[in-house]
Structures are given as structure tokens and as C-alpha cells.
Amino acid sequence: MTSQSTRHILMVRPSSFRKNEETATNNHYQKDVDHDHAAELAVDEFDAMVEQLETHGVHVMVIEDDPSSDTPDSLFPNNWVSFHSDGRVGLYPMYAPNRRAERREDILHDLEHNHGFSVREVVDFTEFETHGAFLEGTGSVVIDRIHGKAYAALSERTDRIAFEQFCETMNLEGIVFEAFQSVGTERKPIYHTNVMMAIGTGWAAVCLDCMDHPDDQDLVRESLTSDGLTVIELSEDQIQSFAGNMLEVCGTANQALIVMSSRAYHSLESAQIESLSAFGTLVHIPLGTIETCGGGSARCMMAEVHLPLQIDTQA
């Protein structure tokens, strides 16, 4: 079977991490912390995650954040860029103005000239920002690369028209739906699809209960099962612990690893762990500060690099 994952991961080491006031308006996973050392703790968590991944044979390319920029969410690079096996790079429109500074051409240059990847074309979707429409990369879009599909839960960060253009440009079949979480007494849209859904090689983890419309539940379930994926259903409480924010990557000898936070792992039931373990080794890392202040978790921190290597394109 073709693999959904890659062993090449780009991560950005933060220099000014904090709770981003510009994203907290619709990221209801962000919370305040009662200490003054969030930035230092986030760097420690980041470094521990890199070490864990590298120990398992993942090729992690660490980029240092630009300390002169006010980019509190820079450690979530998957929102502004995606890398594809046909040599294309996607750049995405970001909801928060202070997140737009995360887009850096020097990172693309580094991948080409220092890491040997081939960039054939940069596909720039950022013009949607001028129209107040957003699509935040593989946060907004969960891609099934094996079956040529893309899933998107609509929100202020995930615009339907931008998603449709993305799917048309990237030659993907789009599955669009609505997903909600309880905030006080209200049901509000979940800001990113990858908080409540993950797809790997032969499996999908998804919270169907957060889809308040039965038609949306049926649409997503049918799409996943028709592709032969084993569906691991998550509860709303589990995705509050970032159980949906996991990513399959390749380790030593192309071994599949399913990476998540320790909080996510400990929220899973034994039967869910057993089901996931049939598809790869579960790797979990404590990310409490990053999750609390940033409202994102392990998957958000990893931008998978599916680009071809230059030696492959020259063969």
C-alpha cells in the first residue's frame, strides 16, 4: 500500500511564543497560564519533541524563528505552507495578521539549497486575505494523499470558496462539512479541521459527534469507509485533549509512527490505542504549555515535506 506519510518533517523553533491574542477570538482551545515562563517551557517541549522524533528515525529539519518578528505561533508552520510530492508548495491565507509574518521565502530556499529538495512551483493562495477569506494550510485541510481527497470543516479560518479553489488546483476531491465544540452554553465552530480529524495509512481518527448535522456525519463516515479506512471514533472530550491532532510519519526502515501529545494519548481508551497500534508505533510527547497557550498540539507543529529530492528528479 502507498504510504500517507513521509519521514521528512519541518519544524520551527519558537523565539517569542505566548498566547496569541489575535487568534484567541476563535481558537477556543487557547487558555491563559498562571506563570511567566511560557516561552521557555514551550522551547523545552519543542526540543523534547524533536529529540523524540529523531530518536525514532524521523528526519527533522529545525528552522529557527526570526526573533525580530512578533510571531507567537511560529511553531505551527503547517498553517502557512504545505509541501507536495509533485514539487509544488502551497502558501495559505492566514486569519491573524501577526501570523502572516510566519511566511518566509528563506525557508523554501533552505529546503532547496541546503536539504536537496526540488521545488517546481509555488502555488500562492494568499490573495484570499484581501477578501477576508482564509484557508490555513493543513490545519484547515486534512489531506488523504492516497485516495486523493481533502476534508475541511468550515470556520472563520476555513473558507468554502478558498477550499474549493485549493481542491481544484491540487487535483483533490473535496469533502466539506461543519464541526462544533461547546463553549459555555453555545456551540461554536471548531477553528481547524486537524483538531478533530486525522488520516493515516489505512486509518482515520475522527470526532463524528462534533458534527451537529447528521448529514455531515453520514458524508464523512461514508467517504472514509468507502476508501477502506478503519475509522477510530473520538469523543468531544477527547478532542478537547487534542486526541484528533495526531500525524502519521515514517521512522527508521519506513516504520509508521503515529505522533501525538501525551495529553492526547492518555485521553484514549485502551481499545482505541489497540486499534491505532495496528497501524504504527504510538509516540507521545508532553506538550502542555504549547497546547494551553497556543491552542494547538503535535500535528500542528509538523509540516510534512513530501517534495521530491533533487537526485530523484535528475534520475
ZAMARGU-4260 file (C-alpha; in steps of 0.2 Angstrom, whole numbers, plus 5000, padded with zeros to 4 digits):
<rodrens>
0) 5000/5000/5000 | 5006/5018/4996 | 5010/5027/5012 | 5001/5043/5018 | 5016/5049/5027
5) 5034/5055/5025 | 5050/5054/5036 | 5055/5072/5032 | 5047/5085/5044 | 5050/5104/5045
10) 5048/5112/5062 | 5051/5130/5068 | 5059/5133/5085 | 5050/5147/5093 | 5058/5163/5099
15) 5043/5173/5105 | 5029/5160/5110 | 5014/5166/5120 | 4995/5165/5120 | 4992/5174/5103
20) 4978/5187/5107 | 4974/5189/5088 | 4969/5170/5087 | 4961/5168/5103 | 4945/5176/5097
25) 4940/5159/5088 | 4953/5147/5094 | 4943/5141/5110 | 4957/5129/5114 | 4968/5143/5120
30) 4969/5146/5138 | 4978/5158/5150 | 4993/5151/5161 | 4997/5157/5178 | 5016/5158/5176
35) 5028/5170/5167 | 5039/5156/5158 | 5028/5150/5145 | 5040/5154/5131 | 5054/5145/5140
40) 5043/5130/5143 | 5037/5129/5125 | 5055/5129/5119 | 5059/5114/5131 | 5044/5105/5125
45) 5048/5109/5107 | 5066/5102/5109 | 5060/5086/5118 | 5048/5083/5103 | 5062/5085/5090
50) 5073/5073/5100 | 5059/5060/5102 | 5056/5061/5083 | 5074/5060/5078 | 5077/5045/5090
55) 5063/5036/5080 | 5072/5040/5064 | 5062/5054/5058 | 5072/5067/5048 | 5068/5084/5057
60) 5073/5100/5049 | 5073/5113/5063 | 5071/5131/5057 | 5075/5145/5070 | 5061/5158/5072
65) 5065/5176/5067 | 5067/5184/5084 | 5064/5201/5076 | 5046/5196/5071 | 5031/5196/5083
70) 5026/5178/5078 | 5019/5170/5094 | 5013/5155/5084 | 5028/5152/5073 | 5030/5134/5079
75) 5014/5129/5070 | 5021/5130/5052 | 5008/5118/5044 | 4996/5133/5044 | 5005/5143/5031
80) 5014/5131/5020 | 5012/5113/5013 | 5024/5103/5003 | 5018/5091/4989 | 5026/5076/4980
85) 5024/5084/4963 | 5036/5098/4968 | 5023/5111/4972 | 5022/5121/4988 | 5006/5129/4994
90) 5006/5146/5003 | 4990/5150/5013 | 4979/5165/5018 | 4980/5167/5037 | 4966/5174/5048
95) 4978/5183/5061 | 4988/5197/5054 | 5003/5193/5065 | 5003/5176/5058 | 5006/5182/5041
100) 5024/5186/5045 | 5027/5167/5048 | 5028/5165/5029 | 5046/5165/5024 | 5054/5163/5007
105) 5071/5159/5015 | 5064/5143/5022 | 5059/5137/5004 | 5077/5142/4999 | 5084/5132/5013
110) 5074/5116/5008 | 5081/5118/4990 | 5099/5123/4993 | 5103/5115/5010 | 5092/5100/5011
115) 5091/5095/4992 | 5073/5096/4989 | 5065/5101/4972 | 5053/5115/4972 | 5044/5115/4955
120) 5031/5128/4958 | 5024/5139/4972 | 5005/5140/4972 | 5000/5156/4981 | 4983/5156/4989
125) 4986/5171/5000 | 4976/5184/4989 | 4961/5177/4998 | 4967/5188/5013 | 4962/5204/5004
130) 4944/5197/5003 | 4943/5192/5021 | 4943/5174/5017 | 4956/5161/5024 | 4962/5144/5022
135) 4976/5139/5035 | 4985/5125/5026 | 4984/5108/5033 | 4976/5115/5049 | 4961/5119/5039
140) 4963/5104/5027 | 4966/5086/5031 | 4973/5078/5016 | 4971/5059/5011 | 4985/5058/4999
145) 4982/5040/4995 | 4964/5042/4989 | 4966/5060/4983 | 4954/5068/4995 | 4954/5083/5006
150) 4942/5086/5021 | 4938/5103/5028 | 4927/5109/5042 | 4921/5126/5039 | 4925/5140/5051
155) 4932/5158/5051 | 4949/5150/5047 | 4942/5139/5033 | 4933/5147/5019 | 4922/5136/5007
160) 4927/5145/4991 | 4946/5145/4996 | 4944/5127/4999 | 4936/5123/4983 | 4950/5133/4974
165) 4963/5123/4983 | 4955/5106/4979 | 4954/5111/4960 | 4972/5117/4960 | 4979/5102/4969
170) 4968/5089/4960 | 4959/5083/4976 | 4941/5078/4979 | 4934/5090/4992 | 4923/5084/5007
175) 4916/5099/5016 | 4906/5099/5032 | 4903/5109/5049 | 4911/5104/5066 | 4907/5112/5083
180) 4913/5112/5101 | 4904/5118/5116 | 4910/5135/5123 | 4899/5138/5138 | 4881/5136/5133
185) 4885/5139/5115 | 4890/5128/5100 | 4904/5136/5090 | 4914/5131/5075 | 4930/5121/5078
190) 4943/5133/5071 | 4954/5119/5062 | 4949/5103/5055 | 4965/5094/5061 | 4959/5097/5079
195) 4945/5084/5076 | 4952/5073/5062 | 4967/5064/5057 | 4970/5052/5042 | 4984/5039/5041
200) 4988/5024/5030 | 4973/5013/5032 | 4965/5023/5047 | 4956/5038/5051 | 4953/5046/5068
205) 4938/5057/5069 | 4925/5065/5080 | 4909/5062/5072 | 4899/5068/5087 | 4905/5086/5084
210) 4896/5087/5068 | 4879/5093/5073 | 4871/5089/5057 | 4868/5070/5054 | 4870/5073/5035
215) 4888/5079/5038 | 4891/5063/5049 | 4885/5052/5036 | 4895/5061/5022 | 4912/5060/5031
220) 4909/5042/5038 | 4904/5036/5020 | 4919/5044/5012 | 4931/5036/5024 | 4924/5019/5025
225) 4921/5018/5006 | 4940/5020/5004 | 4943/5005/5016 | 4949/5015/5031 | 4947/5009/5048
230) 4938/5023/5057 | 4943/5026/5076 | 4929/5037/5083 | 4934/5050/5095 | 4923/5059/5108
235) 4921/5078/5110 | 4930/5076/5127 | 4945/5068/5119 | 4947/5081/5105 | 4947/5094/5119
240) 4963/5084/5124 | 4969/5086/5106 | 4967/5067/5103 | 4962/5072/5085 | 4978/5082/5082
245) 4989/5067/5078 | 5000/5064/5062 | 5007/5048/5054 | 5026/5050/5050 | 5039/5037/5044
250) 5053/5032/5056 | 5068/5020/5054 | 5066/5007/5040 | 5050/5016/5035 | 5041/5011/5051
255) 5025/5020/5053 | 5024/5032/5069 | 5008/5040/5075 | 5013/5056/5084 | 5003/5065/5097
260) 5004/5074/5113 | 5004/5064/5130 | 4988/5073/5135 | 4980/5066/5119 | 4987/5049/5122
265) 4981/5047/5140 | 4964/5053/5134 | 4962/5037/5123 | 4953/5022/5128 | 4963/5005/5128
270) 4953/4999/5113 | 4957/5015/5103 | 4975/5013/5107 | 4975/4995/5102 | 4966/5000/5085
275) 4979/5014/5081 | 4994/5002/5086 | 4989/4990/5072 | 4994/5004/5060 | 5010/5011/5068
280) 5020/5014/5084 | 5012/5027/5095 | 5024/5041/5100 | 5018/5054/5113 | 5027/5069/5120
285) 5021/5081/5134 | 5016/5097/5126 | 5005/5105/5140 | 5012/5123/5138 | 5010/5123/5119
290) 4993/5116/5120 | 4987/5128/5133 | 4994/5144/5127 | 4994/5140/5108 | 4978/5130/5106
295) 4987/5118/5095 | 4997/5102/5098 | 5009/5089/5090 | 5001/5088/5072 | 5001/5107/5071
300) 5020/5108/5075 | 5025/5097/5060 | 5025/5102/5042 | 5027/5086/5032 | 5039/5088/5017
305) 5033/5077/5003 | 5044/5086/4990 | 5054/5075/4979 | 5073/5076/4982 | 5084/5083/4968
310) 5093/5067/4965 | 5076/5059/4961 | 5071/5072/4949 | 5088/5071/4940 | 5087/5052/4938
</rodrens>
